[in-house]
Amino acid sequence: MKAEIIAVGTEILTGQIVNTNAQFLSEKLAGLGIDVYFQTAVGDNQERLLSVLQIAKDRSDLVILTGGLGPTEDDLTKQTLAQFLGRELVIDPKALAKLDGFFASRPDRSRTPNNERQAQILKGALALQNATGLAVGGLIQVDQVTYVLLPGPPSELKPMVNQELLPLLVTGEQLYSRVLRFFGIGESQLVTVLADLIEDQTDPTLAPYAKTGEVTLRLSTKASSLAEAQKKLDQLEEAILAKANLAELFYGYGDNYSLAQASFDLLKSQGLTLTAAESLTAGLFQATLADFSGASSVFKGGFVTYSMEEKSRMLAIPLADLEKHGVVSAFTAERMAEQARRLTESDLAVSLTGVAGPDSLEGQPPGTVFIGLASHQGVSSIKVNIAGRSRSDVREIAVLHAFNLVRKTLLKAGILL
């Protein structure tokens, strides 16, 4: 089924409001296996809406109109659709009863004749009742095209869609999705590696999405049952992870999963504690860790040592050593991690030091980051180059690298400390 969404309202075109309804509807329809091919916004103008309806009729099986169901003269969606389909408008008794009850309970608000417009539906349409408002919606099929009328306010549209519309649109197949998350590869590189799978895709399909510092793949399939969908998605996932070194770069599933969550879960499951000493990230790593419920069980506390002097004072690193090696160095990253672990008596410690930009520091270009990791087994560091990114992106991506280092360390055999 090909679906189309038409949002009616001049306020959308002038930027006074954001059309969040289209996003909500597209997501709900996709979940039912209904493909949304077009989204259109049109002002409160009958002639232009009629022209949009004519286009939609010729290319879509399901046309959903949102907005313009109110009592005022510029609320003309229902009236325009009635004219387009050659149908008269009639009063829906249930909607009228709700309208009567509304005004009866508010004697201070006078009822004008135009309020009855909200209780009108197209003759022959199925009424979609409004649980949170007064404007009734409707569904009607004419010439093998299904038209749906929905109110504009999201507080009215969403309940109507969930309670009234979706049960009427359920088909035999639904859309099932799975999100794979990768760190350490860019979107363009990932697309190149998966070129053959992307070019030959039919069902299931895969689509890459670039995030800050990482990439996700959404696998989608239409199936009549969850078991059928899982089988198809498992086969596609297996083919993806067999490519190059993608299995090594893959770290988890889901829209809301993260490297921080993966690290936190491993720390908690292994009963380990973690601390951090941060320079360029200024506490971002620790703040991210502390966002998780139960963070106190793995995170005792840490350090933000932005200047060379504070690195020396707070972490007890000889100032002469810092001056000799520089703050942007493997030496400093390792000493910061080592001392942070010792001072807090944690199992592991992470340190971040480097150049967020925009200017160079100690001859090192912006985006140069050293990340240290200390444990009972010793201390080491990695150097990361995050070139060509904004100051905030450098800091955010550096934190991702730090969490990934923790995750990979905890996954190594024999790392139980």
URJO-V583106 format. One record per backbone hydrogen bond with DSSP energy under -1.0 kcal/mol. NH is the residue of the N-H (numbers start at 1). CO is the residue of the C=O. E is the energy in kcal/mol with one decimal. If there is no record, write none. Layout:
NH_CO_E, NH_CO_E
This chain:
3_35_-3.1, 4_62_-2.4, 5_38_-2.2, 6_64_-3.3, 7_40_-3.2, 8_66_-3.0, 9_42_-2.8, 12_9_-1.3, 13_9_-1.0, 14_10_-1.9, 16_11_-1.6, 17_11_-1.4, 20_18_-2.1, 24_20_-2.1, 25_21_-2.9, 26_22_-2.5, 27_23_-2.1, 28_24_-2.2, 29_25_-2.9, 30_26_-2.3, 31_27_-1.6, 32_29_-1.1, 33_30_-1.7, 34_29_-2.6, 35_1_-1.4, 37_3_-2.5, 38_3_-1.1, 40_5_-2.8, 42_7_-2.6, 45_43_-2.4, 49_45_-2.3, 50_46_-2.4, 51_47_-1.6, 52_48_-1.9, 53_49_-2.4, 54_50_-1.8, 55_51_-1.6, 56_52_-2.5, 57_53_-2.4, 58_54_-1.1, 59_56_-1.1, 60_56_-2.0, 61_2_-2.4, 62_2_-2.1, 63_146_-3.2, 64_4_-3.0, 65_148_-3.2, 66_6_-2.4, 67_150_-1.9, 75_72_-1.6, 76_74_-1.4, 77_68_-1.2, 80_76_-2.5, 81_77_-2.5, 82_78_-2.1, 83_79_-2.0, 84_80_-2.5, 85_81_-2.4, 87_82_-2.5, 90_121_-3.1, 92_119_-2.9, 96_92_-2.4, 97_93_-2.4, 98_94_-1.7, 99_95_-2.0, 100_96_-2.9, 101_97_-2.3, 102_98_-2.1, 103_99_-2.0, 104_100_-2.2, 105_101_-1.6, 109_106_-2.1, 115_112_-2.0, 116_113_-1.6, 117_114_-1.5, 118_115_-1.5, 119_116_-1.4, 120_117_-1.3, 121_90_-2.9, 123_88_-2.7, 125_122_-2.4, 126_139_-3.2, 128_137_-1.7, 136_118_-2.6, 137_128_-3.0, 138_149_-1.6, 139_126_-1.8, 140_147_-2.4, 142_145_-2.7, 145_142_-1.6, 146_61_-2.9, 147_140_-3.5, 148_63_-2.6, 149_138_-3.0, 150_65_-2.6, 156_153_-1.8, 157_153_-2.8, 158_154_-2.3, 160_156_-1.5, 161_157_-2.6, 162_158_-2.7, 163_159_-2.8, 164_160_-2.0, 165_160_-2.0, 166_161_-2.9, 168_165_-1.5, 169_166_-1.2, 174_223_-2.6, 176_221_-3.0, 178_219_-2.3, 180_217_-2.9, 181_252_-2.4, 182_215_-2.7, 183_249_-2.2, 190_186_-2.4, 191_187_-2.7, 192_188_-1.8, 193_189_-2.2, 194_190_-1.9, 195_192_-1.2, 198_194_-2.4, 199_195_-2.7, 200_196_-1.8, 205_220_-2.8, 207_218_-1.6, 209_216_-2.6, 211_214_-3.0, 215_182_-2.0, 216_209_-2.6, 217_180_-2.6, 218_207_-2.7, 219_178_-3.4, 220_205_-2.4, 221_176_-2.4, 223_174_-2.3, 229_225_-2.1, 230_226_-3.0, 231_227_-1.9, 232_228_-1.7, 233_229_-2.8, 234_230_-2.7, 235_231_-1.7, 236_232_-1.8, 237_233_-2.7, 238_234_-2.3, 239_235_-1.7, 240_236_-2.1, 241_237_-2.7, 243_240_-1.7, 246_243_-2.6, 249_245_-1.1, 250_246_-1.5, 251_181_-2.5, 254_179_-1.7, 262_258_-2.4, 263_259_-2.4, 264_260_-2.7, 265_261_-2.8, 266_262_-1.8, 267_263_-2.6, 268_264_-2.5, 269_265_-2.5, 270_266_-1.9, 272_267_-2.5, 274_298_-3.7, 275_348_-1.8, 277_350_-2.4, 278_303_-2.4, 279_352_-2.3, 282_279_-1.3, 284_281_-2.0, 287_283_-2.6, 288_284_-2.3, 289_285_-2.1, 290_286_-2.3, 292_289_-1.3, 295_292_-1.6, 297_294_-1.8, 298_295_-1.6, 299_295_-2.4, 303_276_-2.7, 305_278_-2.4, 311_307_-1.9, 312_308_-2.0, 313_309_-2.8, 314_310_-2.7, 315_311_-1.2, 322_318_-1.7, 323_319_-2.6, 324_320_-1.8, 325_321_-2.3, 326_322_-2.7, 329_327_-1.3, 333_329_-2.0, 334_330_-2.5, 335_331_-2.5, 336_332_-2.6, 337_333_-2.0, 338_334_-2.6, 339_335_-2.7, 340_336_-2.2, 341_337_-2.2, 342_338_-1.9, 343_339_-2.8, 344_340_-1.6, 345_341_-1.3, 346_341_-1.2, 348_273_-1.9, 349_374_-2.0, 350_275_-2.0, 351_372_-2.0, 352_277_-1.8, 353_370_-2.2, 355_368_-2.6, 361_364_-2.2, 364_361_-2.3, 367_355_-3.1, 368_365_-1.5, 369_384_-2.7, 370_353_-3.3, 371_382_-2.5, 372_351_-1.6, 373_380_-2.7, 374_349_-2.5, 375_378_-2.7, 378_375_-1.6, 380_373_-2.0, 382_371_-2.3, 384_369_-3.3, 386_367_-3.1, 394_390_-2.6, 395_391_-1.9, 396_392_-2.4, 397_393_-3.1, 398_394_-2.2, 399_395_-1.8, 400_396_-1.6, 401_397_-2.3, 402_398_-2.0, 403_399_-2.4, 404_400_-2.4, 405_401_-2.2, 406_402_-2.0, 407_403_-2.8, 408_404_-2.8, 409_405_-2.0, 410_406_-2.4, 411_407_-1.4, 415_412_-1.4
